[in-house]
Amino acid sequence: MWDRQCGERLPLESDIDFAFLAKNFRLSGGNIRNIVLTAAYLAADADRSVNMEDLVKATAGEYRKLGRLCLDSEFGAYHHLVAGPSW
């Protein structure tokens, strides 16, 4: 689902771990689309391709909109990206 939402035209960095995203985050297709769109804006603002950090931060933002917590058990090794005061 994640790779389909990214499509073929969205420039992606090689660090994207679609297996991690699919395994750890139980989200609808619409939520994933929102995350990919947010990640694309984050990357465009920095004038670069979408990377895993963009997707993780966008996922945290979507979780907050849904009223969900950003748990270490779901975010795993990427939890440090969303545990700071800005998130």
Secondary structure, DSSP 8 states (H G I E B T S, - for coil): -HHHHHTTTS-B-TT--HHHHHHH----HHHHHHHHHHHHHHHHHTTS-B-HHHHHHHHHHHHHHTT----HHHHGGGGGGTSSTT-
